[in-house]
Amino acid sequence: FIAYRLPPYFQNFSKRIVKTPKVYFYDTGLACALLGLRTVDDVNRHFAKGALFENFVINEILKNSLNRNRSPRHYFWNAAGAHEIDLLLDQGGRLLPIEIKSGRTINPQFFDGLRYFQDVSGALPTESFLVYGGDEVQKRSLAQVVSWRNLLQIPL
């Protein structure tokens, strides 16, 4: 009960896809301790900051699903290492892609994976999300931008 696997989404969309699950910690504090990170400054300087942030956000979305008594059908999607969606929510055949970035400032490149996934899957921009380390919530042409502080705005 220290770590869990996030399975890949197997729909191919005409590209080779990664089929190996990703491993996440239930407790990102434990992950930080194992990495020797003791302070916020340690985390901010560490190469794994983005991975730890991704782990944290996925944990919170998973907990939100479970707290609403919904059986989570959460996946990630990776097209042969070239394009990835950090979290994919399957809601009865409707796919909600979520890209997770630790940066506090929105960068146009943050949307690259979402754009590619929308092109190959038909996912709608109104049902696509970018979770980032900043504070603003915005509607953009490619996705809804959600602060990590507002994860309840993602429909589960």
Accessible surface in RSA format (square Angstrom, percent):
REM  Atomic radii and reference values for relative SASA: ProtOr
REM  Chains: A
REM  Algorithm: Lee & Richards
REM  Probe-radius: 1.40
REM  Slices: 20
REM RES _ NUM      All-atoms   Total-Side   Main-Chain    Non-polar    All polar
REM                ABS   REL    ABS   REL    ABS   REL    ABS   REL    ABS   REL
RES PHE A   1   231.69 115.9 177.75 110.1  53.95 140.4 179.90 109.1  51.80 148.2
RES ILE A   2   104.21  59.3  99.22  73.9   4.99  12.0 102.25  73.6   1.96   5.3
RES ALA A   3    45.03  41.4  23.44  36.2  21.59  49.1  23.70  33.4  21.33  56.5
RES TYR A   4    29.60  13.8  21.40  12.2   8.20  21.3  29.60  22.2   0.00   0.0
RES ARG A   5   174.05  73.1 154.31  78.7  19.74  47.0  33.98  46.4 140.08  84.9
RES LEU A   6     7.36   4.1   7.36   5.3   0.00   0.0   7.36   5.2   0.00   0.0
RES PRO A   7    54.33  39.6  54.33  49.5   0.00   0.0  54.33  44.9   0.00   0.0
RES PRO A   8     4.55   3.3   3.36   3.1   1.19   4.3   3.36   2.8   1.19   7.4
RES TYR A   9    40.75  19.0  39.31  22.4   1.45   3.8  15.79  11.9  24.96  30.8
RES PHE A  10   118.44  59.3 103.94  64.4  14.50  37.7 104.17  63.2  14.27  40.9
RES GLN A  11    91.08  50.9  81.84  59.8   9.24  22.0  11.81  25.1  79.27  60.1
RES ASN A  12    70.49  48.6  68.24  65.9   2.24   5.4  23.58  56.8  46.90  45.3
RES PHE A  13    36.16  18.1  21.02  13.0  15.14  39.4  32.83  19.9   3.32   9.5
RES SER A  14   107.13  90.5  66.38  88.6  40.75  93.9  60.68 129.2  46.45  65.1
RES LYS A  15   102.78  50.1  96.74  59.4   6.04  14.4  46.18  41.6  56.61  60.3
RES ARG A  16   189.53  79.6 179.85  91.7   9.68  23.0  76.23 104.2 113.30  68.7
RES ILE A  17    23.15  13.2   3.38   2.5  19.77  47.6   3.99   2.9  19.16  52.0
RES VAL A  18    48.38  31.8  42.67  38.6   5.70  13.7  47.83  41.6   0.55   1.5
RES LYS A  19   133.12  64.9 115.16  70.7  17.95  42.7  58.63  52.8  74.49  79.3
RES THR A  20    94.37  67.1  89.89  91.1   4.48  10.7  58.08  78.0  36.28  54.9
RES PRO A  21    48.69  35.5  37.48  34.2  11.21  40.7  37.48  30.9  11.21  69.7
RES LYS A  22    55.51  27.1  50.18  30.8   5.32  12.7  50.48  45.4   5.02   5.3
RES VAL A  23   100.27  66.0  72.73  65.8  27.54  66.4  72.73  63.2  27.54  74.7
RES TYR A  24    12.59   5.9  11.90   6.8   0.69   1.8  12.42   9.3   0.17   0.2
RES PHE A  25    56.69  28.4  56.69  35.1   0.00   0.0  56.69  34.4   0.00   0.0
RES TYR A  26   109.59  51.2  89.77  51.1  19.82  51.6  57.17  43.0  52.42  64.6
RES ASP A  27    80.46  56.4  76.11  75.8   4.35  10.3  26.60  62.6  53.86  53.7
RES THR A  28    29.07  20.7  26.46  26.8   2.61   6.2   5.48   7.4  23.59  35.7
RES GLY A  29    43.15  53.2   0.00   N/A  43.15  53.2  34.62  95.0   8.53  19.1
RES LEU A  30    63.01  35.1  58.69  42.0   4.32  10.9  62.20  43.7   0.81   2.2
RES ALA A  31     5.21   4.8   4.13   6.4   1.08   2.5   4.80   6.8   0.41   1.1
RES CYS A  32    22.13  16.7  22.13  24.7   0.00   0.0   7.97  20.2  14.16  15.3
RES ALA A  33    46.09  42.4  35.90  55.4  10.19  23.2  36.74  51.7   9.35  24.8
RES LEU A  34   122.46  68.2  88.36  63.2  34.10  85.7  91.63  64.4  30.83  83.0
RES LEU A  35    76.97  42.9  53.51  38.3  23.46  59.0  58.28  40.9  18.69  50.3
RES GLY A  36    42.99  53.0   0.00   N/A  42.99  53.0  23.01  63.1  19.98  44.7
RES LEU A  37    17.42   9.7   9.08   6.5   8.35  21.0   9.13   6.4   8.29  22.3
RES ARG A  38   171.33  71.9 135.22  68.9  36.11  86.0  68.46  93.6 102.88  62.3
RES THR A  39    75.61  53.8  65.54  66.4  10.08  24.0  72.13  96.9   3.49   5.3
RES VAL A  40   113.78  74.9 108.87  98.6   4.90  11.8 110.70  96.2   3.08   8.4
RES ASP A  41    86.04  60.3  84.37  84.0   1.66   3.9   9.51  22.4  76.52  76.3
RES ASP A  42    37.07  26.0  32.38  32.2   4.70  11.1   7.74  18.2  29.33  29.3
RES VAL A  43    37.78  24.9  37.78  34.2   0.00   0.0  37.78  32.8   0.00   0.0
RES ASN A  44    77.66  53.6  56.77  54.9  20.89  50.3  18.70  45.0  58.96  57.0
RES ARG A  45   177.42  74.5 142.66  72.7  34.76  82.8  78.57 107.4  98.85  59.9
RES HIS A  46    40.38  22.1  27.92  19.4  12.47  31.9  22.87  23.6  17.52  20.4
RES PHE A  47   184.62  92.4 143.65  89.0  40.97 106.6 156.75  95.0  27.87  79.8
RES ALA A  48    13.63  12.5  11.08  17.1   2.55   5.8  13.63  19.2   0.00   0.0
RES LYS A  49    62.34  30.4  61.76  37.9   0.58   1.4  30.89  27.8  31.45  33.5
RES GLY A  50    34.72  42.8   0.00   N/A  34.72  42.8  26.05  71.5   8.68  19.4
RES ALA A  51    62.45  57.4  51.76  79.9  10.70  24.3  54.91  77.3   7.54  20.0
RES LEU A  52    17.55   9.8  16.05  11.5   1.49   3.8  16.70  11.7   0.85   2.3
RES PHE A  53    31.11  15.6  26.24  16.3   4.86  12.7  30.47  18.5   0.64   1.8
RES GLU A  54    25.02  14.4  25.02  18.9   0.00   0.0   2.40   4.6  22.62  18.5
RES ASN A  55     8.65   6.0   8.65   8.4   0.00   0.0   2.17   5.2   6.48   6.3
RES PHE A  56    64.39  32.2  64.39  39.9   0.00   0.0  64.39  39.0   0.00   0.0
RES VAL A  57     0.00   0.0   0.00   0.0   0.00   0.0   0.00   0.0   0.00   0.0
RES ILE A  58     1.51   0.9   1.51   1.1   0.00   0.0   1.51   1.1   0.00   0.0
RES ASN A  59    10.50   7.2   9.84   9.5   0.66   1.6   6.81  16.4   3.69   3.6
RES GLU A  60    44.46  25.5  44.46  33.6   0.00   0.0   5.34  10.3  39.12  31.9
RES ILE A  61     0.89   0.5   0.87   0.6   0.01   0.0   0.89   0.6   0.00   0.0
RES LEU A  62    30.12  16.8  30.12  21.5   0.00   0.0  30.12  21.2   0.00   0.0
RES LYS A  63   101.89  49.7 100.72  61.8   1.18   2.8  59.90  53.9  42.00  44.7
RES ASN A  64    23.64  16.3  21.90  21.2   1.75   4.2   1.78   4.3  21.86  21.1
RES SER A  65     3.28   2.8   3.28   4.4   0.00   0.0   0.67   1.4   2.61   3.7
RES LEU A  66    98.95  55.1  82.98  59.4  15.97  40.2  83.43  58.6  15.52  41.8
RES ASN A  67   126.89  87.5  90.19  87.2  36.69  88.4  27.89  67.1  99.00  95.7
RES ARG A  68    97.22  40.8  74.51  38.0  22.72  54.1  37.09  50.7  60.13  36.4
RES ASN A  69   142.28  98.1 118.42 114.4  23.87  57.5  29.53  71.1 112.75 109.0
RES ARG A  70   114.38  48.0 108.71  55.4   5.67  13.5  36.26  49.6  78.12  47.3
RES SER A  71   102.68  86.8  75.37 100.6  27.31  62.9  49.12 104.6  53.56  75.0
RES PRO A  72    41.77  30.4  20.21  18.4  21.56  78.4  23.46  19.4  18.31 113.8
RES ARG A  73   107.44  45.1  99.66  50.8   7.77  18.5  43.34  59.2  64.10  38.8
RES HIS A  74    17.98   9.8  11.12   7.7   6.86  17.5   6.28   6.5  11.70  13.6
RES TYR A  75    51.66  24.1  51.66  29.4   0.00   0.0  20.84  15.7  30.82  38.0
RES PHE A  76     2.62   1.3   2.62   1.6   0.00   0.0   2.62   1.6   0.00   0.0
RES TRP A  77     0.41   0.2   0.19   0.1   0.23   0.5   0.41   0.2   0.00   0.0
RES ASN A  78    22.84  15.8  21.93  21.2   0.91   2.2   0.00   0.0  22.84  22.1
RES ALA A  79     1.90   1.8   1.24   1.9   0.67   1.5   1.24   1.7   0.67   1.8
RES ALA A  80    49.40  45.4  19.57  30.2  29.83  67.9  27.30  38.4  22.10  58.5
RES GLY A  81    61.00  75.2   0.00   N/A  61.00  75.2  27.20  74.6  33.80  75.7
RES ALA A  82    76.59  70.4  41.62  64.2  34.98  79.6  51.38  72.4  25.22  66.8
RES HIS A  83    60.74  33.2  56.94  39.6   3.79   9.7  38.69  39.9  22.05  25.7
RES GLU A  84    52.77  30.3  45.84  34.7   6.93  16.5  14.02  27.1  38.76  31.6
RES ILE A  85     0.00   0.0   0.00   0.0   0.00   0.0   0.00   0.0   0.00   0.0
RES ASP A  86     8.49   5.9   8.49   8.4   0.00   0.0   0.00   0.0   8.49   8.5
RES LEU A  87     0.00   0.0   0.00   0.0   0.00   0.0   0.00   0.0   0.00   0.0
RES LEU A  88     0.00   0.0   0.00   0.0   0.00   0.0   0.00   0.0   0.00   0.0
RES LEU A  89     3.35   1.9   3.35   2.4   0.00   0.0   3.35   2.4   0.00   0.0
RES ASP A  90    26.52  18.6  19.28  19.2   7.24  17.1   0.00   0.0  26.52  26.4
RES GLN A  91    48.39  27.1  29.93  21.9  18.46  44.0  32.01  68.1  16.38  12.4
RES GLY A  92    70.62  87.1   0.00   N/A  70.62  87.1  35.85  98.4  34.78  77.9
RES GLY A  93    64.97  80.1   0.00   N/A  64.97  80.1  36.83 101.1  28.14  63.0
RES ARG A  94   108.00  45.3 100.86  51.4   7.13  17.0  51.41  70.3  56.59  34.3
RES LEU A  95    23.01  12.8  17.20  12.3   5.81  14.6  17.20  12.1   5.81  15.6
RES LEU A  96     0.33   0.2   0.33   0.2   0.00   0.0   0.33   0.2   0.00   0.0
RES PRO A  97     0.00   0.0   0.00   0.0   0.00   0.0   0.00   0.0   0.00   0.0
RES ILE A  98     0.00   0.0   0.00   0.0   0.00   0.0   0.00   0.0   0.00   0.0
RES GLU A  99     9.92   5.7   9.92   7.5   0.00   0.0   0.39   0.8   9.53   7.8
RES ILE A 100     8.73   5.0   0.32   0.2   8.41  20.3   0.32   0.2   8.41  22.8
RES LYS A 101    64.88  31.7  62.51  38.4   2.37   5.6  18.44  16.6  46.44  49.5
RES SER A 102    24.24  20.5  16.49  22.0   7.75  17.9   0.50   1.1  23.74  33.3
RES GLY A 103    26.56  32.7   0.00   N/A  26.56  32.7  23.63  64.8   2.93   6.6
RES ARG A 104   151.91  63.8 132.65  67.6  19.25  45.8  59.95  81.9  91.95  55.7
RES THR A 105   110.78  78.8 101.59 103.0   9.19  21.9  72.54  97.4  38.24  57.8
RES ILE A 106    29.77  16.9   9.78   7.3  19.99  48.2   9.78   7.0  19.99  54.3
RES ASN A 107    58.68  40.5  56.65  54.7   2.03   4.9   8.95  21.5  49.73  48.1
RES PRO A 108   103.58  75.5  99.32  90.5   4.26  15.5 102.14  84.3   1.44   8.9
RES GLN A 109   127.93  71.5 118.93  86.9   9.00  21.4  32.37  68.9  95.56  72.5
RES PHE A 110    31.10  15.6  30.26  18.7   0.84   2.2  30.28  18.4   0.81   2.3
RES PHE A 111     8.46   4.2   8.46   5.2   0.00   0.0   8.46   5.1   0.00   0.0
RES ASP A 112    69.00  48.3  65.30  65.0   3.70   8.7  29.12  68.5  39.87  39.8
RES GLY A 113    13.14  16.2   0.00   N/A  13.14  16.2   7.04  19.3   6.11  13.7
RES LEU A 114     0.00   0.0   0.00   0.0   0.00   0.0   0.00   0.0   0.00   0.0
RES ARG A 115   101.48  42.6 101.43  51.7   0.05   0.1  44.05  60.2  57.44  34.8
RES TYR A 116    39.40  18.4  36.96  21.0   2.44   6.4  38.67  29.1   0.74   0.9
RES PHE A 117     0.00   0.0   0.00   0.0   0.00   0.0   0.00   0.0   0.00   0.0
RES GLN A 118    18.10  10.1  11.64   8.5   6.46  15.4   7.94  16.9  10.17   7.7
RES ASP A 119   112.80  79.0  77.34  77.0  35.46  83.8  26.44  62.2  86.36  86.1
RES VAL A 120    46.21  30.4  21.75  19.7  24.46  58.9  27.09  23.5  19.13  51.9
RES SER A 121    32.55  27.5   1.01   1.4  31.54  72.7   3.87   8.2  28.68  40.2
RES GLY A 122    55.12  68.0   0.00   N/A  55.12  68.0  35.83  98.3  19.29  43.2
RES ALA A 123    15.91  14.6   0.47   0.7  15.44  35.1  10.79  15.2   5.12  13.6
RES LEU A 124    97.55  54.3  96.93  69.3   0.62   1.6  96.93  68.1   0.62   1.7
RES PRO A 125    47.79  34.8  46.51  42.4   1.28   4.7  46.81  38.6   0.98   6.1
RES THR A 126    95.35  67.8  87.57  88.8   7.78  18.5  79.82 107.2  15.53  23.5
RES GLU A 127    39.34  22.6  38.64  29.2   0.70   1.7  12.28  23.8  27.06  22.1
RES SER A 128     0.00   0.0   0.00   0.0   0.00   0.0   0.00   0.0   0.00   0.0
RES PHE A 129     2.80   1.4   2.80   1.7   0.00   0.0   2.80   1.7   0.00   0.0
RES LEU A 130     0.00   0.0   0.00   0.0   0.00   0.0   0.00   0.0   0.00   0.0
RES VAL A 131     0.00   0.0   0.00   0.0   0.00   0.0   0.00   0.0   0.00   0.0
RES TYR A 132     6.28   2.9   6.28   3.6   0.00   0.0   1.19   0.9   5.09   6.3
RES GLY A 133     5.96   7.3   0.00   N/A   5.96   7.3   3.56   9.8   2.40   5.4
RES GLY A 134     2.00   2.5   0.00   N/A   2.00   2.5   2.00   5.5   0.00   0.0
RES ASP A 135    77.67  54.4  56.57  56.3  21.09  49.9  29.66  69.8  48.01  47.9
RES GLU A 136   105.05  60.3  99.97  75.6   5.09  12.1  39.22  75.9  65.84  53.8
RES VAL A 137    70.85  46.6  42.85  38.8  28.00  67.5  42.85  37.2  28.00  75.9
RES GLN A 138    48.45  27.1  40.19  29.4   8.26  19.7  26.63  56.7  21.82  16.6
RES LYS A 139   176.30  86.0 144.39  88.6  31.91  76.0  91.25  82.1  85.05  90.6
RES ARG A 140   103.72  43.6  83.48  42.6  20.24  48.2  33.17  45.3  70.56  42.8
RES SER A 141   103.69  87.6  74.75  99.8  28.94  66.7  59.43 126.6  44.26  62.0
RES LEU A 142    39.88  22.2  39.69  28.4   0.19   0.5  39.69  27.9   0.19   0.5
RES ALA A 143     0.34   0.3   0.00   0.0   0.34   0.8   0.34   0.5   0.00   0.0
RES GLN A 144    45.58  25.5  45.58  33.3   0.00   0.0   7.18  15.3  38.41  29.1
RES VAL A 145     0.04   0.0   0.00   0.0   0.04   0.1   0.00   0.0   0.04   0.1
RES VAL A 146     2.21   1.5   2.21   2.0   0.00   0.0   2.21   1.9   0.00   0.0
RES SER A 147     0.00   0.0   0.00   0.0   0.00   0.0   0.00   0.0   0.00   0.0
RES TRP A 148    75.60  30.3  70.17  34.0   5.44  12.8  65.90  35.1   9.71  15.7
RES ARG A 149   153.24  64.3 118.00  60.2  35.24  83.9  45.15  61.7 108.09  65.5
RES ASN A 150    50.24  34.6  45.56  44.0   4.68  11.3   4.77  11.5  45.47  43.9
RES LEU A 151    14.02   7.8   9.64   6.9   4.39  11.0   9.64   6.8   4.39  11.8
RES LEU A 152   119.10  66.3 103.06  73.7  16.04  40.3 103.55  72.7  15.55  41.8
RES GLN A 153    94.52  52.9  70.36  51.4  24.16  57.5  37.81  80.5  56.71  43.0
RES ILE A 154     0.44   0.3   0.30   0.2   0.14   0.3   0.32   0.2   0.12   0.3
RES PRO A 155    59.43  43.3  49.85  45.4   9.59  34.8  59.43  49.1   0.00   0.0
RES LEU A 156    32.20  17.9   3.83   2.7  28.36  71.3  12.01   8.4  20.19  54.3
END  Absolute sums over single chains surface
CHAIN  1 A     8689.5       6899.8       1789.7       4804.8       3884.7
END  Absolute sums over all chains
TOTAL          8689.5       6899.8       1789.7       4804.8       3884.7
